[in-house]
Amino acid sequence: MWKLFRNLVLGALLLTGGFVVALWAVAQQQAAALAGQFAPWGSLTFASAGAGLDGVLHLHEVHFSAKSALLNAPLSARELQVRTPGALWLLRRALTRDGDIPENLGVSLIGAQLPPARLLGSNGEPGWINPTTLVPFETFACSTAPRLASNDYGAMGLVPALPDLSVDYRYESGERKLTLDLGASSARFASWHGHAEFSEFSPAVFTEAAARMVLRADLVTLDYGDGGFFAQRNQFCAKRSNIALSTFVEQHVAAVLESLKQHKIVVAESLAGLYREAVSHGGSLHLLSLPNPGVPPIQYRTYDPEQVLRFLNLTARHDDAPPVLFKLFFLAPESTAELADLDAALVHDPLAEPAGALVVHAQMSDASVAAPKSPISNGPARPEAIKPSVTSPSGTTAVPLAMSPREAPVPSPAIPALATHVPAATVPSTPLKRAVVESPLAAKPLVEVPKPVSAPKPAPVPTVPRGGESVLPSSMARPAPNSTAALVWRGPMIERLPEDDAPREREFLVVAYDALSNRRGTRVTLITAGGKELEGTVESIEEAGITLSVQRETGRAEFYVERVRILEIRVPRPARG
């Protein structure tokens, strides 16, 4: 009995040892195959490879050098883990020399060292995300250095380590659905998790343009979790600067907004408030996108960023608070700002105003939250003051101002267009740039611009002529000339999806401040330094500011906007033809 038991144990050990050796050989073969699959994009090297009984492939001391200029330095990691469906699947794949991409797979980078990039910081400048701690805007208003020093982290009781990254996907070939999960975490600092669901997906999207045109994004989410670092960083920086904790938070948010403006991005007021809450109280931030199914993601690159945001339908929330619209304004560089004509189609018709309209006069500023200094005027930011006064037969009534009215006025062809040339000396000191038009949840634009009617496309040319008729091979025969089917019959043909990569025109033009001089009645949209979008009709324009008129259901309101707070002036693009 003892001998039988001993033999069984020895046999099991031999089988296990043989299986482990086989897994080691399979790991070497699969690691080499993996490096070969990455060859078109770059060079993948590793120090050693192995596989566990759970089917996880391990590559140690991994380095990847990309051929593309997107990665200007190697990507390295202490370990690369490839999570496969199992050890038997790994053995079968090695024996059959199967090179197809599996339907379920997970990849993790342990101790990843990311290459420098603009988003992560480069050339000695602080980036938007620390590549080690994964914290956004870590040093803003706290230090002029691009990174906090090791002794700074030590004063907070923290020791940063290289982050871990992960990618998991699941492909359901029958339903043509792809689910993708991305993760990044740095212990006690921050964690990121992204989730995306795609429909009409097939592996052909990597090689065929037609497959990319039918691909659709159904759902995209992005979650950020604070590991307690925000509170520790706020206390440390406030103590070092000898200021109150709330003062540092306000300075930090102001520095972030100003940095984004330097990159031609203006954050909406509600979104800035959401970030302020996250920095003050920690917790998590959640972004949800329900993309427009009518626009394939491959065409996003042909649209302006504000239009892409509209297609994505992005909302954001902090913890369990109500969501807010994720709204950004993308300003145009000064060199590309359009000083275009404003024709009669863009001019307000005073006769379109309803009889007996109420008039509201208001003095307002877009700084709804007190800040130490205004980044535009270099002076103290004034709190927003709205003083409506309404005169009506029933008495005086306060009427709230509408920031974005959508009623388009009737155009007046009698008013001449504005001049296109603006002398350089008259351009305001505040650079005029380009921004977003409207939010995904906004109503129709100010002026409905008719789309040009394109000529009908010719029918595709059939490929194989036969018997004097142009039909495809193996096609059905043409029905009898006098039959009912002949009335609706159409020979089979190949219709290819258009590869539309041409950039679209923006829905608005960017004009200079002085281009509106003495042009009462022009419909404009103003982007302010505080992240507001003000839309209305120009009642008067002075050296110091603009008076706008806003049409509402209850009447007409007028309000004043200072010139120093205006970042950009936009007008709807006139209809062509």
Secondary structure as GFF3:
##gff-version 3
##sequence-region A 1 577
A	DSSP	alpha_helix	2	37	.	.	.	ID=ss1
A	DSSP	beta_strand	42	45	.	.	.	ID=ss2
A	DSSP	beta_strand	48	51	.	.	.	ID=ss3
A	DSSP	beta_strand	56	66	.	.	.	ID=ss4
A	DSSP	beta_strand	75	83	.	.	.	ID=ss5
A	DSSP	alpha_helix	87	96	.	.	.	ID=ss6
A	DSSP	beta_strand	104	113	.	.	.	ID=ss7
A	DSSP	alpha_helix	150	155	.	.	.	ID=ss8
A	DSSP	beta_strand	164	172	.	.	.	ID=ss9
A	DSSP	beta_strand	177	186	.	.	.	ID=ss10
A	DSSP	beta_strand	190	199	.	.	.	ID=ss11
A	DSSP	three_ten_helix	203	206	.	.	.	ID=ss12
A	DSSP	alpha_helix	209	214	.	.	.	ID=ss13
A	DSSP	beta_strand	216	226	.	.	.	ID=ss14
A	DSSP	alpha_helix	229	241	.	.	.	ID=ss15
A	DSSP	alpha_helix	245	262	.	.	.	ID=ss16
A	DSSP	beta_strand	265	267	.	.	.	ID=ss17
A	DSSP	alpha_helix	269	281	.	.	.	ID=ss18
A	DSSP	beta_strand	284	289	.	.	.	ID=ss19
A	DSSP	three_ten_helix	297	302	.	.	.	ID=ss20
A	DSSP	alpha_helix	305	312	.	.	.	ID=ss21
A	DSSP	beta_strand	314	318	.	.	.	ID=ss22
A	DSSP	beta_strand	324	325	.	.	.	ID=ss23
A	DSSP	beta_strand	328	330	.	.	.	ID=ss24
A	DSSP	three_ten_helix	334	336	.	.	.	ID=ss25
A	DSSP	three_ten_helix	344	346	.	.	.	ID=ss26
A	DSSP	three_ten_helix	350	352	.	.	.	ID=ss27
A	DSSP	beta_strand	359	363	.	.	.	ID=ss28
A	DSSP	beta_strand	391	392	.	.	.	ID=ss29
A	DSSP	beta_strand	395	396	.	.	.	ID=ss30
A	DSSP	three_ten_helix	424	426	.	.	.	ID=ss31
A	DSSP	beta_strand	464	466	.	.	.	ID=ss32
A	DSSP	beta_strand	469	471	.	.	.	ID=ss33
A	DSSP	alpha_helix	485	488	.	.	.	ID=ss34
A	DSSP	beta_strand	508	511	.	.	.	ID=ss35
A	DSSP	three_ten_helix	513	516	.	.	.	ID=ss36
A	DSSP	beta_strand	523	528	.	.	.	ID=ss37
A	DSSP	beta_strand	533	541	.	.	.	ID=ss38
A	DSSP	beta_strand	545	552	.	.	.	ID=ss39
A	DSSP	beta_strand	555	562	.	.	.	ID=ss40
A	DSSP	three_ten_helix	563	565	.	.	.	ID=ss41
A	DSSP	beta_strand	566	572	.	.	.	ID=ss42
###
